[in-house]
Amino acid sequence: MKILILGGTILVGRHIAEAALDAGHNITLFNRGQTNTHLFPNVEKLRGDRDGGLAALRDRSWDVVVDVNGYVPRHVYDSASLLKDRVGQYIYVSTGAVYQTPFPINGDESHAVRRIEDETNEDTNTYYGELKYLCERRAEEAMPGRTLVCRLGLVAGRYDDSDRATYWVVRASQGGTMVVPGKPDDAFQVIHGRDFGNFIVRAAEQNLTGVYNTTGEVITWGQWVETAKAVGEADTTFVWIDDREFLERHVGAGWRHFPLYLPPDWGAWWTNNSDKAQALGLTYRPTEDIVRDILDWYATLPDDYMMRVGLSLEQEQTLLTHWQA
């Protein structure tokens, strides 16, 4: 198959590109050429911009397009409209953030979505979920009956430089006394980027359409950090602090210090149901393998690499001192 990937050089798109190549498909990457330009030296790369710079896509045809970096509905509609007569299928990578909160336990694709009153608003920081849902709609409007929407949750594994999942794995593998927010039996959910990439390739091969949750297997926070401890062969002791007000008072309880620690009004977001996608080929590797891949990749980073999120050791010690006082 000939597959056009809009994006393709960061985390999710990179895993999709690798999966497609390993499956023997021919891929073309379309992006601005500003990130990881050294990747895929033998792959065709077209340069342009989602905002009015689509000229490189004209007069070309592919079997399927995978839209990884569409955040603005206008951009998605422009791309899909331009390609509608020259591609068979449009795969749009969306997010579970389209759903309204609180999210129900084991909620599926039928759960209510977020909507924005002014559909011309393009503030992706404030209306991320709302605009991603509009992107889904715009893709389907441009290519009715030929669109596949995959709603992702947390993606982890190598190439994840957001450090959201990586921080917990690395810290738990380092030993000592570690602060973890919440309770060990709180739900947690993660998918390895390559498992998602493999599903996208299968979906392209099978010409799947419709809307699918493509989140990970539901485990617990305790399983997540205990697995990292075991894989890292560490002597880590976990101190669970289920007191958001305490954390906020001493260091702040937001994602900067505690990535993935969701506020209560999100409900059971870490229990997103992906049975529909699993029935059509979505599979998961064991948690241990995800953790090991993260640690193996992290070991290749420069010694002076600084995590974008998470507690410093000094902040962690401050919390422990106050908590145990």
Disulfide bonds with the S-S distance in Angstrom:
none
